Structures are given as C-alpha cells and as structure tokens.
C-alpha cells in the first residue's frame, strides 16, 4: 500500500508541475510586447481599371 500511495503522490506532483510550467510559459508569452505586423517588401498596386 505505501508504494501505491507514493506512486499516486508522484503522479499528482508531476501533473501539478506540468500545469505550473504551462501556465508560466503562457504568462511569459503574454508579457512580451506585440510585434508590429509590417511587411518587409511592398509592391505598388497598378490600376486595374478598364
């Protein structure tokens, strides 16, 4: 029985650590400023009128 309890506690600890790491990564990604969406190359539009 003690081995089963130790295994269950290990699984719970590993799951809690994984959830904490995922939340930490999401928090770090949200803390970064948004990058501007500016194109590196632009092309002039020719008039398509008929």
VEXDOVO-467421 format. One record per atom (N, C-alpha, C, O): chain; residue in one letter; z, y, x. Coordinates in Angstrom, 1 decimal. Example, Ala and Ser with C-alpha at 12.3 -4.5 7.8 and 13.67 -1.06 7.14 Angstrom:
<zadrens>
zadren lumdo: A; kolpa: a; zz: 7.8; yy: -5.7; xx: 13.2
zadren lumdo: A; kolpa: a; zz: 7.8; yy: -4.5; xx: 12.3
zadren lumdo: A; kolpa: a; zz: 7.8; yy: -3.3; xx: 13.2
zadren lumdo: A; kolpa: a; zz: 8.5; yy: -3.3; xx: 14.2
zadren lumdo: A; kolpa: s; zz: 7.1; yy: -2.2; xx: 12.8
zadren lumdo: A; kolpa: s; zz: 7.1; yy: -1.1; xx: 13.7
zadren lumdo: A; kolpa: s; zz: 7.9; yy: 0.0; xx: 12.9
zadren lumdo: A; kolpa: s; zz: 8.0; yy: 1.1; xx: 13.4
</zadrens>
This chain:
<zadrens>
zadren lumdo: A; kolpa: x; zz: 0.0; yy: -1.2; xx: 0.8
zadren lumdo: A; kolpa: x; zz: 0.0; yy: 0.0; xx: 0.0
zadren lumdo: A; kolpa: x; zz: 0.0; yy: 1.3; xx: 0.9
zadren lumdo: A; kolpa: x; zz: -0.7; yy: 2.2; xx: 0.5
zadren lumdo: A; kolpa: x; zz: 0.8; yy: 1.3; xx: 1.9
zadren lumdo: A; kolpa: x; zz: 0.7; yy: 2.6; xx: 2.7
zadren lumdo: A; kolpa: x; zz: -0.6; yy: 2.8; xx: 3.3
zadren lumdo: A; kolpa: x; zz: -1.0; yy: 4.0; xx: 3.5
zadren lumdo: A; kolpa: x; zz: -1.4; yy: 1.8; xx: 3.6
zadren lumdo: A; kolpa: x; zz: -2.7; yy: 2.0; xx: 4.2
zadren lumdo: A; kolpa: x; zz: -3.7; yy: 2.6; xx: 3.1
zadren lumdo: A; kolpa: x; zz: -4.5; yy: 3.5; xx: 3.4
zadren lumdo: A; kolpa: x; zz: -3.5; yy: 2.2; xx: 1.9
zadren lumdo: A; kolpa: x; zz: -4.3; yy: 2.7; xx: 0.8
zadren lumdo: A; kolpa: x; zz: -4.0; yy: 4.2; xx: 0.6
zadren lumdo: A; kolpa: x; zz: -4.8; yy: 5.0; xx: 0.3
zadren lumdo: A; kolpa: x; zz: -2.7; yy: 4.5; xx: 0.6
zadren lumdo: A; kolpa: x; zz: -2.2; yy: 5.9; xx: 0.4
zadren lumdo: A; kolpa: x; zz: -2.8; yy: 6.7; xx: 1.6
zadren lumdo: A; kolpa: x; zz: -3.2; yy: 7.9; xx: 1.3
zadren lumdo: A; kolpa: x; zz: -2.7; yy: 6.2; xx: 2.8
zadren lumdo: A; kolpa: x; zz: -3.2; yy: 7.0; xx: 3.9
zadren lumdo: A; kolpa: x; zz: -4.8; yy: 7.2; xx: 3.8
zadren lumdo: A; kolpa: x; zz: -5.3; yy: 8.3; xx: 4.1
zadren lumdo: A; kolpa: x; zz: -5.5; yy: 6.2; xx: 3.3
zadren lumdo: A; kolpa: x; zz: -6.9; yy: 6.3; xx: 3.2
zadren lumdo: A; kolpa: x; zz: -7.2; yy: 7.4; xx: 2.1
zadren lumdo: A; kolpa: x; zz: -8.1; yy: 8.2; xx: 2.2
zadren lumdo: A; kolpa: x; zz: -6.5; yy: 7.3; xx: 1.0
zadren lumdo: A; kolpa: x; zz: -6.7; yy: 8.3; xx: -0.1
zadren lumdo: A; kolpa: x; zz: -6.4; yy: 9.7; xx: 0.3
zadren lumdo: A; kolpa: x; zz: -7.1; yy: 10.6; xx: 0.0
zadren lumdo: A; kolpa: x; zz: -5.3; yy: 9.9; xx: 1.1
zadren lumdo: A; kolpa: x; zz: -5.0; yy: 11.2; xx: 1.6
zadren lumdo: A; kolpa: x; zz: -6.1; yy: 11.7; xx: 2.6
zadren lumdo: A; kolpa: x; zz: -6.4; yy: 12.9; xx: 2.6
zadren lumdo: A; kolpa: x; zz: -6.6; yy: 10.8; xx: 3.4
zadren lumdo: A; kolpa: x; zz: -7.6; yy: 11.2; xx: 4.3
zadren lumdo: A; kolpa: x; zz: -8.9; yy: 11.6; xx: 3.6
zadren lumdo: A; kolpa: x; zz: -9.5; yy: 12.6; xx: 4.0
zadren lumdo: A; kolpa: x; zz: -9.2; yy: 10.9; xx: 2.5
zadren lumdo: A; kolpa: x; zz: -10.4; yy: 11.3; xx: 1.8
zadren lumdo: A; kolpa: x; zz: -10.2; yy: 12.7; xx: 1.1
zadren lumdo: A; kolpa: x; zz: -11.1; yy: 13.5; xx: 1.1
zadren lumdo: A; kolpa: x; zz: -9.0; yy: 12.9; xx: 0.5
zadren lumdo: A; kolpa: x; zz: -8.8; yy: 14.2; xx: -0.1
zadren lumdo: A; kolpa: x; zz: -8.8; yy: 15.3; xx: 0.9
zadren lumdo: A; kolpa: x; zz: -9.3; yy: 16.4; xx: 0.6
zadren lumdo: A; kolpa: x; zz: -8.2; yy: 15.1; xx: 2.1
zadren lumdo: A; kolpa: x; zz: -8.2; yy: 16.1; xx: 3.1
zadren lumdo: A; kolpa: x; zz: -9.6; yy: 16.4; xx: 3.6
zadren lumdo: A; kolpa: x; zz: -10.0; yy: 17.6; xx: 3.8
zadren lumdo: A; kolpa: x; zz: -10.4; yy: 15.4; xx: 3.8
zadren lumdo: A; kolpa: x; zz: -11.8; yy: 15.6; xx: 4.2
zadren lumdo: A; kolpa: x; zz: -12.6; yy: 16.4; xx: 3.1
zadren lumdo: A; kolpa: x; zz: -13.4; yy: 17.2; xx: 3.5
zadren lumdo: A; kolpa: x; zz: -12.4; yy: 16.0; xx: 1.9
zadren lumdo: A; kolpa: x; zz: -13.1; yy: 16.7; xx: 0.8
zadren lumdo: A; kolpa: x; zz: -12.7; yy: 18.2; xx: 0.8
zadren lumdo: A; kolpa: x; zz: -13.5; yy: 19.1; xx: 0.6
zadren lumdo: A; kolpa: x; zz: -11.4; yy: 18.4; xx: 0.9
zadren lumdo: A; kolpa: x; zz: -10.9; yy: 19.8; xx: 0.9
zadren lumdo: A; kolpa: x; zz: -11.4; yy: 20.6; xx: 2.1
zadren lumdo: A; kolpa: x; zz: -11.8; yy: 21.8; xx: 2.0
zadren lumdo: A; kolpa: x; zz: -11.5; yy: 20.0; xx: 3.2
zadren lumdo: A; kolpa: x; zz: -12.1; yy: 20.6; xx: 4.4
zadren lumdo: A; kolpa: x; zz: -13.5; yy: 21.0; xx: 4.2
zadren lumdo: A; kolpa: x; zz: -14.0; yy: 22.0; xx: 4.6
zadren lumdo: A; kolpa: x; zz: -14.3; yy: 20.0; xx: 3.6
zadren lumdo: A; kolpa: x; zz: -15.7; yy: 20.3; xx: 3.4
zadren lumdo: A; kolpa: x; zz: -15.9; yy: 21.4; xx: 2.4
zadren lumdo: A; kolpa: x; zz: -16.8; yy: 22.3; xx: 2.6
zadren lumdo: A; kolpa: x; zz: -15.1; yy: 21.5; xx: 1.4
zadren lumdo: A; kolpa: x; zz: -15.2; yy: 22.6; xx: 0.4
zadren lumdo: A; kolpa: x; zz: -14.9; yy: 23.9; xx: 1.0
zadren lumdo: A; kolpa: x; zz: -15.5; yy: 24.9; xx: 0.8
zadren lumdo: A; kolpa: x; zz: -13.8; yy: 23.9; xx: 1.8
zadren lumdo: A; kolpa: x; zz: -13.4; yy: 25.1; xx: 2.5
zadren lumdo: A; kolpa: x; zz: -14.5; yy: 25.6; xx: 3.5
zadren lumdo: A; kolpa: x; zz: -14.7; yy: 26.8; xx: 3.6
zadren lumdo: A; kolpa: x; zz: -15.1; yy: 24.7; xx: 4.2
zadren lumdo: A; kolpa: x; zz: -16.2; yy: 25.1; xx: 5.1
zadren lumdo: A; kolpa: x; zz: -17.4; yy: 25.6; xx: 4.4
zadren lumdo: A; kolpa: x; zz: -18.0; yy: 26.6; xx: 4.8
zadren lumdo: A; kolpa: x; zz: -17.7; yy: 25.0; xx: 3.3
zadren lumdo: A; kolpa: x; zz: -18.9; yy: 25.5; xx: 2.5
zadren lumdo: A; kolpa: x; zz: -18.6; yy: 26.9; xx: 1.9
zadren lumdo: A; kolpa: x; zz: -19.4; yy: 27.8; xx: 2.0
zadren lumdo: A; kolpa: x; zz: -17.4; yy: 27.1; xx: 1.4
zadren lumdo: A; kolpa: x; zz: -17.0; yy: 28.4; xx: 0.9
zadren lumdo: A; kolpa: x; zz: -17.0; yy: 29.5; xx: 2.0
zadren lumdo: A; kolpa: x; zz: -17.4; yy: 30.6; xx: 1.8
zadren lumdo: A; kolpa: x; zz: -16.6; yy: 29.1; xx: 3.2
zadren lumdo: A; kolpa: x; zz: -16.5; yy: 30.0; xx: 4.3
zadren lumdo: A; kolpa: x; zz: -17.9; yy: 30.4; xx: 4.7
zadren lumdo: A; kolpa: x; zz: -18.2; yy: 31.6; xx: 5.0
zadren lumdo: A; kolpa: x; zz: -18.8; yy: 29.4; xx: 4.7
zadren lumdo: A; kolpa: x; zz: -20.2; yy: 29.7; xx: 5.1
zadren lumdo: A; kolpa: x; zz: -20.9; yy: 30.7; xx: 4.1
zadren lumdo: A; kolpa: x; zz: -21.6; yy: 31.6; xx: 4.5
zadren lumdo: A; kolpa: x; zz: -20.6; yy: 30.4; xx: 2.8
zadren lumdo: A; kolpa: x; zz: -21.2; yy: 31.3; xx: 1.8
zadren lumdo: A; kolpa: x; zz: -20.6; yy: 32.7; xx: 1.9
zadren lumdo: A; kolpa: x; zz: -21.4; yy: 33.7; xx: 1.7
zadren lumdo: A; kolpa: x; zz: -19.3; yy: 32.8; xx: 2.2
zadren lumdo: A; kolpa: x; zz: -18.7; yy: 34.1; xx: 2.4
zadren lumdo: A; kolpa: x; zz: -19.3; yy: 34.8; xx: 3.6
zadren lumdo: A; kolpa: x; zz: -19.5; yy: 36.1; xx: 3.5
zadren lumdo: A; kolpa: x; zz: -19.6; yy: 34.1; xx: 4.6
zadren lumdo: A; kolpa: x; zz: -20.2; yy: 34.8; xx: 5.8
zadren lumdo: A; kolpa: x; zz: -21.6; yy: 35.2; xx: 5.5
zadren lumdo: A; kolpa: x; zz: -22.0; yy: 36.3; xx: 6.0
zadren lumdo: A; kolpa: x; zz: -22.4; yy: 34.4; xx: 4.8
zadren lumdo: A; kolpa: x; zz: -23.7; yy: 34.8; xx: 4.5
zadren lumdo: A; kolpa: x; zz: -23.8; yy: 36.0; xx: 3.5
zadren lumdo: A; kolpa: x; zz: -24.7; yy: 36.8; xx: 3.6
zadren lumdo: A; kolpa: x; zz: -22.8; yy: 36.1; xx: 2.6
zadren lumdo: A; kolpa: x; zz: -22.8; yy: 37.2; xx: 1.7
zadren lumdo: A; kolpa: x; zz: -22.3; yy: 38.5; xx: 2.4
zadren lumdo: A; kolpa: x; zz: -22.7; yy: 39.6; xx: 1.9
zadren lumdo: A; kolpa: x; zz: -21.6; yy: 38.4; xx: 3.5
zadren lumdo: A; kolpa: x; zz: -21.1; yy: 39.5; xx: 4.2
zadren lumdo: A; kolpa: x; zz: -22.1; yy: 40.2; xx: 5.0
zadren lumdo: A; kolpa: x; zz: -22.0; yy: 41.4; xx: 5.4
zadren lumdo: A; kolpa: x; zz: -23.2; yy: 39.5; xx: 5.3
zadren lumdo: A; kolpa: x; zz: -24.3; yy: 40.1; xx: 6.1
zadren lumdo: A; kolpa: x; zz: -25.1; yy: 41.1; xx: 5.3
zadren lumdo: A; kolpa: x; zz: -25.3; yy: 40.8; xx: 4.1
zadren lumdo: A; kolpa: x; zz: -25.5; yy: 42.2; xx: 5.9
zadren lumdo: A; kolpa: x; zz: -26.3; yy: 43.2; xx: 5.1
zadren lumdo: A; kolpa: x; zz: -27.7; yy: 42.6; xx: 4.8
zadren lumdo: A; kolpa: x; zz: -28.2; yy: 41.8; xx: 5.5
zadren lumdo: A; kolpa: x; zz: -28.2; yy: 43.0; xx: 3.7
zadren lumdo: A; kolpa: x; zz: -29.5; yy: 42.6; xx: 3.2
zadren lumdo: A; kolpa: x; zz: -30.6; yy: 43.1; xx: 4.2
zadren lumdo: A; kolpa: x; zz: -30.6; yy: 44.3; xx: 4.6
zadren lumdo: A; kolpa: x; zz: -31.5; yy: 42.3; xx: 4.5
zadren lumdo: A; kolpa: x; zz: -32.6; yy: 42.7; xx: 5.4
zadren lumdo: A; kolpa: x; zz: -33.7; yy: 43.4; xx: 4.5
zadren lumdo: A; kolpa: x; zz: -34.0; yy: 42.9; xx: 3.4
zadren lumdo: A; kolpa: x; zz: -34.3; yy: 44.4; xx: 5.1
zadren lumdo: A; kolpa: x; zz: -35.4; yy: 45.1; xx: 4.3
zadren lumdo: A; kolpa: x; zz: -36.6; yy: 44.2; xx: 4.2
zadren lumdo: A; kolpa: x; zz: -36.9; yy: 43.5; xx: 5.2
zadren lumdo: A; kolpa: x; zz: -37.2; yy: 44.2; xx: 3.1
zadren lumdo: A; kolpa: x; zz: -38.4; yy: 43.4; xx: 2.9
zadren lumdo: A; kolpa: x; zz: -39.7; yy: 44.3; xx: 3.2
zadren lumdo: A; kolpa: x; zz: -40.4; yy: 44.6; xx: 2.2
zadren lumdo: A; kolpa: x; zz: -39.9; yy: 44.6; xx: 4.4
zadren lumdo: A; kolpa: x; zz: -41.1; yy: 45.4; xx: 4.8
zadren lumdo: A; kolpa: x; zz: -42.1; yy: 44.5; xx: 5.5
zadren lumdo: A; kolpa: x; zz: -41.7; yy: 43.8; xx: 6.4
zadren lumdo: A; kolpa: x; zz: -43.3; yy: 44.6; xx: 5.1
zadren lumdo: A; kolpa: x; zz: -44.3; yy: 43.7; xx: 5.7
zadren lumdo: A; kolpa: x; zz: -44.6; yy: 44.2; xx: 7.1
zadren lumdo: A; kolpa: x; zz: -44.6; yy: 45.4; xx: 7.4
zadren lumdo: A; kolpa: x; zz: -45.0; yy: 43.3; xx: 8.0
zadren lumdo: A; kolpa: x; zz: -45.3; yy: 43.6; xx: 9.4
zadren lumdo: A; kolpa: x; zz: -46.7; yy: 44.2; xx: 9.5
zadren lumdo: A; kolpa: x; zz: -47.0; yy: 45.0; xx: 10.3
zadren lumdo: A; kolpa: x; zz: -47.6; yy: 43.6; xx: 8.6
zadren lumdo: A; kolpa: x; zz: -49.0; yy: 44.1; xx: 8.6
zadren lumdo: A; kolpa: x; zz: -49.4; yy: 44.5; xx: 7.2
zadren lumdo: A; kolpa: x; zz: -49.1; yy: 43.8; xx: 6.2
zadren lumdo: A; kolpa: x; zz: -50.0; yy: 45.6; xx: 7.1
zadren lumdo: A; kolpa: x; zz: -50.5; yy: 46.1; xx: 5.8
zadren lumdo: A; kolpa: x; zz: -52.0; yy: 46.3; xx: 5.8
zadren lumdo: A; kolpa: x; zz: -52.6; yy: 46.6; xx: 6.9
zadren lumdo: A; kolpa: x; zz: -52.7; yy: 46.0; xx: 4.7
zadren lumdo: A; kolpa: x; zz: -54.1; yy: 46.2; xx: 4.6
zadren lumdo: A; kolpa: x; zz: -54.4; yy: 47.2; xx: 3.6
zadren lumdo: A; kolpa: x; zz: -53.8; yy: 47.3; xx: 2.5
zadren lumdo: A; kolpa: x; zz: -55.4; yy: 48.1; xx: 3.9
zadren lumdo: A; kolpa: x; zz: -55.8; yy: 49.1; xx: 2.9
zadren lumdo: A; kolpa: x; zz: -56.6; yy: 48.4; xx: 1.8
zadren lumdo: A; kolpa: x; zz: -57.4; yy: 47.5; xx: 2.0
zadren lumdo: A; kolpa: x; zz: -56.3; yy: 48.9; xx: 0.6
zadren lumdo: A; kolpa: x; zz: -57.0; yy: 48.4; xx: -0.6
zadren lumdo: A; kolpa: x; zz: -58.3; yy: 49.2; xx: -0.8
zadren lumdo: A; kolpa: x; zz: -58.3; yy: 50.4; xx: -0.9
zadren lumdo: A; kolpa: x; zz: -59.4; yy: 48.5; xx: -0.9
zadren lumdo: A; kolpa: x; zz: -60.7; yy: 49.1; xx: -1.2
zadren lumdo: A; kolpa: x; zz: -60.8; yy: 49.2; xx: -2.7
zadren lumdo: A; kolpa: x; zz: -60.4; yy: 48.3; xx: -3.4
zadren lumdo: A; kolpa: x; zz: -61.4; yy: 50.3; xx: -3.2
zadren lumdo: A; kolpa: x; zz: -61.6; yy: 50.4; xx: -4.6
zadren lumdo: A; kolpa: x; zz: -62.5; yy: 49.4; xx: -5.2
zadren lumdo: A; kolpa: x; zz: -63.5; yy: 49.1; xx: -4.6
zadren lumdo: A; kolpa: x; zz: -62.1; yy: 48.7; xx: -6.2
zadren lumdo: A; kolpa: x; zz: -62.9; yy: 47.6; xx: -6.8
zadren lumdo: A; kolpa: x; zz: -63.6; yy: 48.1; xx: -8.1
zadren lumdo: A; kolpa: x; zz: -64.0; yy: 47.3; xx: -8.9
zadren lumdo: A; kolpa: x; zz: -63.7; yy: 49.4; xx: -8.3
zadren lumdo: A; kolpa: x; zz: -64.4; yy: 50.0; xx: -9.5
zadren lumdo: A; kolpa: x; zz: -65.8; yy: 49.6; xx: -9.6
zadren lumdo: A; kolpa: x; zz: -66.5; yy: 49.4; xx: -8.5
zadren lumdo: A; kolpa: x; zz: -66.4; yy: 49.6; xx: -10.8
zadren lumdo: A; kolpa: x; zz: -67.8; yy: 49.2; xx: -10.9
zadren lumdo: A; kolpa: x; zz: -68.6; yy: 50.4; xx: -11.3
zadren lumdo: A; kolpa: x; zz: -69.8; yy: 50.3; xx: -11.5
</zadrens>
